């Protein structure tokens, strides 16, 4: 639920400050959810007790650092922001 709600709120709040419509930002950030395809490499694919941060390759600390760099570069900013939101929410899942 939060993986949809948070990007939606961010897109709505950011849209007046960008040249793009809010829905373009939202769709871009939702496309970053494909990062979860790396879960297919794990056995079992889904484990409710496993923390994905640090376990899956696209959820590793070097990958998160690359997402932070992407968030600073104008051409990849919204992809990087979407990926960082995703990682933050996955990290929150690890705490709960």
N, C-alpha and C positions, 0 to 999 in steps of 0.2 A: 504494500500500500504506500509506504513512504518512498519507495523507489519511483513512484509515479507522482506523488503529491509534491515532493520537494522540488524536482525539476520544473514542475508546472508553476509553482510559486516563484521560483527563481526567474523563469522565463517571463512571467507576467510583470515582475518587478523590474527586470532589466530592459524590457522592450522599449520603454520611452527613452532610454539612454543609448540605444543603438539604432542603426539604420534598418534593422530587420524587424519583421513582425514577430510577436511573441510565439506564435505557433511554429515558426521556423526554428527558433531557439529550442522550443520544447521537443520537437521531433528530432533535432540533432542530439539533444541530451538523452532522449529515449533510445536512440540508436546505439548509444554507448553501453546499453544493457547487454549487447552482444558479447561484451567482455566475459560474461558468465559461461560462454561456450567452453572455457578452459575447465569447467567442472566435469566435462565429459571425459577428461583425462584421468580422473580420480576413480578409485575403487573403494567403496561404492560411490556411484555418481553423486548421490545425495546422502549426507549424514547430518541430521539436525544438530548434533552435538559438536560438529567440526567447525572451527573458525576458518573462514576462507582466506583471511588476511595472513599472508606468509605461507600458506599451504599451496594454493594454486599459482601457476606461473604468472598469469596476468594480474594477480592480486599480491605480488611480491613487493618488497620495499624498493628494489630498483625500478620496477614498473611504475610504482606510485610516484617515484621521483621524476620519471619521464613524463607522467601525466601532469605533474606540477609545472614542468618546463613547457609543455603544450599549452597550459592555461595562461602562460605569459605571452606566448607568440600569437600575434593577432590573427593569423590565418587558421590556427588550430585552437583558438581560445575556448570556444564553446564545447568542443569535443573534450578538451582537457578538463574544463569545469564539470562536464557531465561525468567523466570518469572519476574525478576527485569526489564528487557528491556520492557516486556509487560506492567508492571505497570507504568513505566516511560512514555511510549507512551500513555497510557490511561490518565495519569495525564496531559500530554500535550494537549490531546483532551479536557480536562476540562478547560484549559486556553483559548483555541481558540474558 
